[in-house]
Amino acid sequence: MSRSLSNSRLAYLVIGCVFLVTAAYVLTVLPGRSAPPSEPAATPSPYVHSDGLSDSFEGYLIRPAAVPTARGKDIPFAFHILRPDGQILSDYETVQERMLHLYLVRDDMSGFQHLHPTLSAGQWSTQVTIDDGGPYRFYAEFTPKGRSVLGHPIVLGVPFVIAGDTKLAPMPAPASASAAGPYTVTRLDGTAHLIAGRPALLRFAVDAQLEPYLGALAHMSAFEVRTQALTHLHPIPSELAFHTQFANRGEYRLFMDFQVAGALHRAAFTIFVS
């Protein structure tokens, strides 16, 4: 009887020791261990707005009436913008001296065009020149009447493909300067990386006397290279600078249009957002 009692006490003692050792390990050793490194999470978009990768946004819809199907000059492109109620939108706010800005670019960021179509009986129309094949996209940027012009405009997109051989254009590396005809445009912060989701101010200088263009010293559009999403940039009227806030990390291609002695010129920059 006493031997059985001693064995029971011994068993309880062993169990108690195991419990104390385990508890001490959990309380002292585990908290000191660092967690294994995790993969960096994708940077979320700091705002929700349209980017031209869809033909609709907030009930507004772009409906093409004529889309290019082959290479050539003066190819017609026409479309309507439909309101959320399905009726044709005819009233627009004027932003940067235009009711609608139209952009064209190929998926390798080549062939960029900034167009200003005309509006007649609710239909927008213009003509474009396409020199090479490949997948392209039109971006219609506008602000409906009554909507604040201080925020992001609505941007709707129309993709199309030009069949035939295509000579792809390599993406230029980030650089602090860009040639624009006889002029040089310089990015004042060099090739510094921007931070995703963080507002920034991109400042430039050009070796020419600039004339006002579209209500500012220049107009700039930015496209995310990976997705071709368009980001609207707000110019500062009094200087050659633009407010930016890029949602995602990666490469962006920027196109700047400016005017000197009545002639338009274009500079292009590749920037990296980290």
VOGU-3710 file (C-alpha; in Angstrom, 3 decimals, decimal comma):
1> msrslsnsrl> 0,000/0,000/0,000  2,802/2,460/0,910  4,742/1,464/-2,252  1,678/2,219/-4,420  1,286/5,595/-2,718  4,955/6,402/-3,281  4,649/5,528/-6,980  1,628/7,831/-7,323  3,479/10,665/-5,638  6,451/10,077/-7,956
11> aylvigcvfl> 4,202/10,172/-11,031  2,597/13,433/-9,927  6,028/14,869/-9,236  7,242/13,980/-12,736  4,111/15,485/-14,330  4,526/18,648/-12,291  8,151/19,009/-13,327  7,268/18,576/-17,010  4,544/21,227/-16,680  6,911/23,707/-15,009
21> vtaayvltvl> 9,630/23,177/-17,636  7,114/23,597/-20,479  5,666/26,737/-18,937  9,127/28,233/-18,444  9,966/27,505/-22,126  6,797/29,159/-23,347  7,240/32,234/-21,144  10,970/32,829/-21,665  12,211/31,217/-24,873  9,398/31,604/-27,387
31> pgrsappsep> 8,851/35,371/-26,942  12,519/35,943/-27,686  12,369/34,186/-31,022  11,843/36,401/-34,059  9,091/35,463/-36,486  10,220/34,178/-39,873  10,401/36,937/-42,482  7,225/37,373/-44,497  6,833/38,368/-48,120  6,264/42,126/-48,550
41> aatpspyvhs> 2,602/42,910/-49,023  1,417/44,792/-52,072  0,850/48,467/-51,431  -2,908/49,133/-51,363  -4,373/51,967/-53,389  -4,851/55,049/-51,161  -7,935/56,086/-53,120  -10,526/54,605/-55,414  -10,919/56,254/-58,795  -11,161/55,293/-62,439
51> dglsdsfegy> -8,002/54,598/-64,435  -9,149/53,874/-67,979  -8,855/50,105/-67,687  -12,642/49,743/-67,783  -15,300/51,132/-70,107  -17,511/52,071/-67,141  -17,234/53,777/-63,764  -19,908/54,949/-61,310  -22,571/54,219/-63,903  -20,909/56,202/-66,710
61> lirpaavpta> -20,172/54,198/-69,866  -18,181/54,867/-73,014  -19,838/53,471/-76,150  -17,633/53,481/-79,290  -19,199/54,420/-82,629  -16,040/54,010/-84,764  -12,769/52,330/-83,741  -9,534/51,972/-85,795  -9,039/48,525/-87,338  -5,907/49,057/-89,474
71> rgkdipfafh> -2,857/51,289/-89,713  -3,060/54,559/-91,536  -3,520/58,301/-91,305  -6,618/60,265/-90,309  -8,467/57,183/-89,046  -11,820/58,131/-87,477  -12,572/57,431/-83,836  -15,982/58,357/-82,426  -17,849/57,580/-79,217  -20,611/58,562/-76,821
81> ilrpdgqils> -20,483/58,893/-73,043  -23,617/57,503/-71,397  -24,918/58,695/-68,035  -25,964/56,290/-65,238  -29,556/56,567/-66,528  -28,481/55,334/-69,965  -28,904/58,694/-71,700  -26,111/60,420/-73,628  -24,040/62,784/-71,497  -23,907/66,216/-73,143
91> dyetvqerml> -22,918/68,561/-70,286  -19,333/68,596/-69,041  -17,178/70,705/-66,756  -14,209/72,439/-68,366  -10,972/71,127/-66,864  -7,615/72,407/-68,119  -9,477/74,347/-70,842  -11,178/71,270/-72,321  -14,403/69,369/-71,622  -12,725/66,064/-72,506
101> hlylvrddms> -9,135/64,923/-72,905  -8,494/61,856/-75,065  -5,286/59,803/-74,897  -4,009/56,969/-77,063  -1,130/54,661/-76,157  0,059/51,171/-77,062  0,625/48,566/-74,363  4,411/49,072/-74,532  3,876/52,795/-73,795  4,734/53,832/-77,363
111> gfqhlhptls> 2,684/55,815/-79,860  1,295/58,167/-77,204  -1,138/60,817/-78,459  -3,029/63,520/-76,565  -6,136/64,463/-78,539  -9,006/66,911/-78,173  -12,054/65,530/-79,989  -15,038/67,664/-80,927  -18,536/67,231/-79,523  -21,564/67,318/-81,823
121> agqwstqvti> -25,075/66,129/-80,916  -23,676/64,156/-77,979  -21,006/62,336/-80,034  -17,280/62,899/-79,636  -15,143/62,437/-82,757  -11,549/62,864/-83,896  -8,969/61,374/-86,260  -5,811/59,483/-85,360  -2,707/58,206/-87,123  -1,490/54,694/-86,313
131> ddggpyrfya> 1,857/53,586/-87,734  2,338/50,142/-86,185  0,352/47,108/-85,090  -0,352/45,821/-81,602  -2,815/46,323/-78,737  -3,816/49,933/-78,058  -6,164/51,756/-75,729  -8,075/55,036/-75,837  -8,561/56,900/-72,530  -11,412/59,422/-72,272
141> eftpkgrsvl> -10,926/61,768/-69,285  -13,833/64,034/-68,327  -15,827/65,562/-65,480  -19,641/65,546/-65,726  -21,406/68,875/-65,158  -21,970/69,481/-61,446  -19,150/67,208/-60,298  -16,237/68,824/-58,448  -13,317/69,679/-60,695  -10,894/69,531/-57,746
151> ghpivlgvpf> -11,008/65,745/-57,431  -10,184/62,989/-59,869  -11,934/63,066/-63,231  -13,686/60,015/-64,650  -11,452/58,038/-67,018  -12,985/55,376/-69,277  -11,079/53,159/-71,696  -11,586/51,507/-75,072  -9,085/48,782/-76,070  -8,483/47,777/-79,680
161> viagdtklap> -5,923/45,795/-81,677  -4,209/46,617/-84,957  -3,286/43,353/-86,691  0,043/42,706/-88,384  3,714/42,726/-87,536  4,627/44,855/-84,528  7,953/46,405/-83,634  7,922/46,623/-79,853  9,584/49,631/-78,252  11,899/49,009/-75,272
171> mpapasasaa> 11,064/50,863/-72,081  13,612/53,663/-71,457  15,348/53,593/-68,093  14,708/56,379/-65,564  16,651/59,517/-66,479  16,870/63,037/-65,123  16,460/64,703/-68,539  14,390/64,205/-71,679  14,838/65,685/-75,143  11,771/67,390/-76,607
181> gpytvtrldg> 12,640/68,605/-80,098  15,331/71,286/-79,726  14,692/71,598/-75,984  15,717/69,644/-72,897  13,369/69,068/-69,979  15,055/68,296/-66,652  13,532/66,585/-63,633  14,852/68,638/-60,720  15,049/65,730/-58,251  17,000/63,595/-60,711
191> tahliagrpa> 15,891/59,965/-60,707  14,761/59,808/-57,084  12,192/57,111/-56,320  8,742/58,155/-55,218  6,838/56,341/-52,450  3,571/54,548/-53,232  0,566/56,197/-51,595  2,536/59,261/-50,515  1,764/62,684/-52,057  4,733/64,289/-53,796
201> llrfavdaql> 5,563/67,226/-56,020  7,442/66,614/-59,264  9,294/69,717/-60,420  10,810/70,246/-63,863  12,774/72,863/-65,779  13,074/73,482/-69,514  15,610/75,573/-71,418  12,949/77,659/-73,177  10,403/80,381/-72,556  7,169/78,473/-71,984
211> epylgalahm> 3,780/79,704/-73,084  0,584/78,800/-71,205  -0,855/75,489/-72,352  -4,217/74,124/-71,184  -4,332/76,484/-68,236  -0,833/75,753/-66,941  2,798/75,780/-68,062  2,470/72,182/-69,265  0,175/69,155/-69,274  1,283/65,757/-67,985
221> safevrtqal> -0,220/62,253/-68,059  1,148/59,233/-66,175  0,659/55,551/-67,025  1,558/52,550/-64,892  3,757/50,417/-67,145  2,605/47,037/-65,801  -1,141/47,618/-66,085  -1,382/50,675/-68,398  -3,575/52,392/-65,771  -3,798/56,169/-66,206
231> thlhpipsel> -3,127/58,460/-63,238  -4,315/62,059/-63,395  -1,693/64,636/-62,385  -2,702/68,090/-61,158  -0,445/70,910/-62,443  0,572/73,976/-60,463  -0,387/76,934/-62,675  2,488/79,191/-61,608  5,407/76,767/-62,063  6,438/73,682/-64,002
241> afhtqfanrg> 5,390/71,222/-61,321  2,747/68,545/-60,757  1,086/67,045/-57,697  1,400/63,246/-57,698  0,199/60,321/-55,624  0,816/56,929/-57,189  -1,162/54,011/-55,808  1,161/51,118/-56,656  4,852/50,344/-56,706  6,587/49,883/-60,040
251> eyrlfmdfqv> 7,478/51,783/-63,209  5,460/54,678/-64,587  5,748/56,454/-67,917  5,091/60,208/-67,895  4,313/62,341/-70,960  4,636/66,129/-70,735  3,229/68,471/-73,384  4,344/72,112/-73,426  4,268/75,026/-75,833  7,053/77,302/-77,079
261> agalhraaft> 6,516/80,013/-79,712  3,165/78,536/-80,674  4,531/75,014/-81,261  3,803/71,961/-79,095  6,592/69,736/-77,828  6,591/66,543/-75,775  8,995/65,142/-73,195  8,736/61,653/-71,694  10,107/60,296/-68,412  10,258/56,876/-66,777
271> ifvs> 10,015/57,001/-62,986  10,088/54,307/-60,334  7,716/54,168/-57,376  8,826/52,063/-54,395
//
